[in-house]
Amino acid sequence: MIIEVKVPSVGESVTSGVVSAWHKKSGEFVNEGEPLFALETDKVSTDIVAQKSGVLETKVPQGQEVKIGEVIAIIDDSKQGAKQKKEEQPQKAQPEEKKKKTESQKKLEAVPASVDGGRPESTTQATTLSPGVRRIVEEEKLEPEKITGTGQGGRLTKADVLKAVENRGNAESSQVAEAEAEKKSKPSDARFIRKKMSPLRRKIAQQLVMAQHTAAILTTFNECDMSTVQELRRSKQDEFTKKHGIKLGLMSFFVKAAVEALKAVPVVNGRIDGDDFIQNNFYDIGVAVGTERGLVVPIVRDADKKSFADLERDIADFAGRARDGKLKLEDLQGGTFTITNGGVYGSLFATPILNPPQSGILGMHKIMPRPVAVDGKVEVRPMMYLALSYDHRAIDGKEAVTFLIKVKECIEDPKKLPLDV
């Protein structure tokens, strides 16, 4: 039976990906559950495994962009039996082959080596090298079958292997010289270097442009005083770590605050689908994670039902697996709202881009001590700028501002959050 290998769905807004690598070649036998190819999208790079065992026939080359649902290979599972038979035959033949080999070896061992460093014409190079020739071959780690013998009947002589050693040395010196010459020929002050963008980076670029072209993106800003949250983390850190085995971070506070704000302004938790507006009544929050390969957004499921400790564990787990390239497809699907923290890189102020098809994204930034007015007095407080980018087609300015103020209030007064720290 022929099984079609299709590009799987990797998220609501993802319509295509890139086959960045085939792990199996066309014509090779693959086992069920064995990795077939690596698929890269703007969200993730993941290995797709075989659903059945059989012989693979690829339909697209490595590096080609493919659409979700496109057939890119087939697996013929009818050839599985033939494969198994081939594997069984050598196993059954082993005792007989071993017996024949043993008898052959005995005959070879009975043949004396020739005095002149060669070998009898009726024997092979691998078993009848003279002691002197064999010593050089072993010490220099040569491959006798690749050396041309000049002795009688094509026998390898001592001069043959010594010449092979000399030629290898000359070749290595030549390679080193060529490498040095190439290095010198390349100017160290080149004005530019051209290189191909990675498939993942190309997909990210396409996705970002698509977001700009399909949504009316607007950003509103505010700032929040981080004093209370920082003090709460300091006072509860040891107790929290001892109890839960994980540190109390900053992101869990913002996830909790975002959930409260989404409950207060539900429209931000929705999305446009054609001529319809879909209102989500669940809170799956995407947390953007930067990796060497690009930005990915794993989803914290049902964030409204999770404790601070649960949120911190989920976020730490996602961050680790994202950097190791071990995120699963389901980790990236179905988010209703996204939070991104440019502050970890030192960003003081920025406008985040929507993560389609979502209608809102909250941008966190670096905490900076700044002079602010507090009860009519100037005080230096740890301040953070907040940015909410939103789809103005679905969300009005009043709703966006109300949302961001709710986040600010929850952070400045964490008692408004369901605290369990």
N, C-alpha and C positions, 0 to 999 in steps of 0.2 A: 504494500500500500504506500502511496505517496503522501507525505505530510508536508504541508506548506509552512514555511517559517516566515512569520509576519512581524513587522516592527510593532512592538507593544505600545499601548498608550502610557504616557509618562506624566500626565497632568492635563487638566482641562484646557489650558491655554497653549499647550505645545502641539503643534501640527506636524513637525518634522524633526529629524535628527541626522546625525552623521555616523556612518559605520566607520569608526576610527581604526578598528583592527579586526581582522578575522583570526580567531584562535585555532581554527581548523581549516585546512585547505580543501578545495573541491576535489571529490574523489576519495577523501579519507573517511574512515569509519568513526562514528561518534557514539558515545554512550549516553543514555538518558541522564539528564542532570549535569552533563559536562558543558562548560562554557563554550559557546559557539562564536560570539563576536562581542565587541565592545561598542555600545551605543552612547554617543555624546549628544546632549541637548544643552539648552541654555541653563538648565536647572541641575543636571547631574550627568555623571559618566558612570555607566554601569554595565556589567557583563550580563548578556542574555544567554540562558542555558537551553540545551536541547530538550524538547518535550518527549522525544522518542529516540530509541537507538536505531542506527542504520547508516547508510552511506550518504554523505553530504554532497549536494551540488549547489554551488553558489550562483546567484543571478546578478549580483552587483559587485563592483570592485571596491577595494578598501579605500576609504576617504570620500566616498560618494554620499551626497545628501539624499535622504529617503523620507517618504511621507509615512505618518502613522498608519498602520494597517497594510502597508505595501508588502507584497511577497518578495523577499530578497534571497530566498534559498528554498530548496526542498530536501527532504530526507526520505530515502527509500528504505523502509524497514523490512522489505522482503529480502534484502541482501544480508540480513543479520545472520541467518542460518549459515550462509556461505562463509561469513567471517568467522563464526564460531568453529566451523569445520577446519578452516585453515589453522586456527589456533590450537585445535586438538591434535591435528596430524603431527606436527613437530614434537609434541609431548610424547605421543605414542612411539615415535621413531627414535626417541632419544637413547633408549637402552641399546638398540641395534647399532646406531651410529657410534655410540660410545665404545661398543665392542669392536667395531671396525677400526675406529681411531686408535684404540689401544694396540690392536694387532699391527697396524701400520707403523705406529711409533716404535714398537719392538724391532721391526725390520730396519727402520732408520737408525736406531741406536746401535744395531749390529754392524753398520757400515762405517769404516774408519774414515777420518778426515784426511784429505790429501795433504801431502807434505809441503807443497808450494803455496799454501795459504788459500787454495781454491777449494773445490768440492767435487765429488763424483758426479758425473753427468746425470745419473739416474735419481738423484735426490733433489730436494728443494732448498732454497736459500735459507728459509726460516729455521730448518732443523739441522743443517750440515755445515754451517759456517765454521771455518777453522777457529781455534782458540784465540789467535791473534786478532783476526777480523771481528770475531764476536765481542772481544773485550772493547775494541774501539766503538763498535755499534752501540753497546750498552752504555759506555761512559759518555758518549756524545749524544745519546738518545736519537740515533738515526733510524730511518725506516728503510730496511734493506730492499724491500720490494720496489722502492722508488729510485734505486741506484742502478745504473747500467754496468754490468760486469764485463771486464775485458779479458778474463781468463778463458781457458778452454771450455767450450760449451756455454759461454755466458756466465762463467763463475765469477763471484766477487773476490777480488784480491785485496791485499792490504793497501795497495796504491789506490784502488778504486774508492775505498771508504775514506782515506786520508784526503783525497781530492774533493770528495763530497763535503767534508768538514771545511776545507779551505773555501769552496764555492759558497757555502752557507754563510761563512764569515764575511766574504766580500758582499754578498747580497744584503746582509744586515747593515753593513757600513754604508752601502749605497742608499738604503732606505732612510737611515739617519741623516745622511747628507741631503737627500731630497727633502726631508721634512724641515731641516734647518734652512734650506734655500727657499722653500715655500714660505716659511715663517718670515724670512727677511724680505721676501718680495711683497708681503702684505704691509702696507703702511700702517703704523700704529695710530696715526691721526686721521684715519678715514673719515670723510665727511658724513657718510651715512652707511648703514648696513640694512639690506633688504632681506626679510625672512617671512615665511608664510605664517599667517595667524593660525593658531590651533583651532581645530573644529569647534571646541567648546567656546572659545573666545568669539569666533564668527557667529555662533548661534546667540550668544549673549548680545552681541552688537545688533543683530537682526531683531531680537526681542525688544531691546530698548527703543529702537527706532519705531517699531510697531506700536509700542505703548504710547509714544509721543504723537503718532499719526491717528490713533483710533480713540483717544480719550482727550477731554478738555481738562488738562491738568493745571491745577492752581495750588499754590502753597500758602499757608498761613503760619505765623510764627508766634511764639511766646517764650517766656523763660521761667524757670522754677528754682527755688531755693532748696538746695540739697542738704541743708544742715541737719534736719530731723532724721532723714534716712541714714545719713552717715553716722550720726550718733547712735541710732538704733542698731545699725550693723556692728558698731564698735562694742556696744554694751551686751549684745546678744550673741556675738560671734562664737565665743568659746563654748557656751551652752548649746548653741545650735549645732556646731560641728561635732561635739561630743555625742549629742543625741541622734543626729541623722547621718553622721559620717561624711558630710559634705559641707563646704563653706556657703555662707549666706551671701549671695552676690547681689548685683544691682539690677540685673535684667528681670529677675522674678518680681521685683516691685513694679517695674514698668508693664510687665505682662498683666499683673493684677489690676493696675491702674487703667490699662487699655480696656480690659474686660468691663470694668465699672463704667467707663466712658461709652463703650459700645452699647451697654444696657441703657444708658441715659439717652443716647442718640442712635437708635437702631439703624437708621438709614446708612450710616457709615459701614455697617456690617453687611451691606447688600452689594449687589452687582447688576449691571445691565446685560441683558441677553437678547439681542435683536431689538424688538419693540417692547420687550417686557422688562420689568424690574424684579429681581429675585431677592426676597428678604430672608436672610439666614437667621435662624433662631438657635444656632449653636455657635461656639466660640473656639474655632481652630486657628490659633495664632502662629503665623510664620515668623521665625527668628532668623534673620539673615546672618550667614556665617561666611567669612572670607577665607579662601584657600589659595594655594599657589596656582591652581587651575582656573580660578574665578570664583564668583559669588554664587552660593547656593542657599536655598531657603527651606530648611526642614520645618515641619509643622508640629507644634505642640497641640495634641488633641484635647478637646474638652478642657481648655485651660481654666474655665470657671469652676470646675469641680476639683481642681488639684490644689494641694497645699504648697507652701513656699518650697518645702523640701522636695516634693515631687517635681515642681517646675525646675528647680536647680539641677536635679538628676537628669531630667530630660534634656535640658539645654547643654549640660556638660557632655552627655552621651552623644548628642547630635554633633557637637563641635568636634569631638574626637573622631567620630566616624567620617565626618565630612573631610577632615584633613587627611585621613587615611584612605579616602576614596571608597568607603564601605557603606555609604548610604544606600538604602533600598528605594525602589521606585515609589512604594507606598508612603515613604517618609516625606515625600515632596508634593503629595496630591491633596487637593481639597481645602486649602487655607482660605479663611474669610477676611483676614486682615494681617498686615505685616509690620514688624518692628525692625529697624536697622540702626546699628550703633556705630556711627563714624567716629565717635569719641575715642574708641580704643586705638585709633590711628592718629589721634591728635586733631581731628577736625573740630573747628569751633562753630562753624555755621555752614549749612548746606541745604539744598533742596532735593529730597529723595525722589526717585522716579517710581511710579506705580508698578506693582507686580500684577499684570493682567491675569484674570479678569476682575481682580479686586478693585474696590473703589477708594481705598485709603491705605496710606503707609505713614507710620510715625518715625521720624528721625530723631535719634538721640545724639548728643554731642559731648565734647570734652567739658569736664567740670573745671571751672576757672574761678579763683578768688577775685571778686570784683566789688567795688564800693557800691552799695545800694542804700536807698532810704528805708529805714525801719522805725516806725513810730516817730517820724519827724527827725530822726538822727541818721547820720551816715555811718554805716557799718560795712565791714568787709565780710562777705558771705560767699560760700562755694555755690556758684551759679551755673546752670546749664541752659543753653538755648534748646528749645524744642521746635520741630517743624512737622506740620501735617500737610502732606500732598494728597489731593483728593480729586476725584472725577467730578467736575462741576456740572456735568450733564445730569448727575444723580443727586449731588449734595450741594445745597446752597451755602453761601458764605456764613450765614448765621449758625447753621448746624455745625459747620466745620470749626468755627470759633468756640462754640459751646462745648464741643468734644474736647478740644485742646485745653480749655480752661478746666474741665473736669479732670483731665490727666494731671494738670498742674496742682489742683487742690488735693488730689489723692497722694501725690508725692510729697507735697509740703506738709500734709497732715495725714500720716499713714494710718491714724485711727479710723479713717474713713474706709480703709481696706479691711477685708476679712483676715485679720492678723492671726497667725498660728505659730509665730516664731518665738 
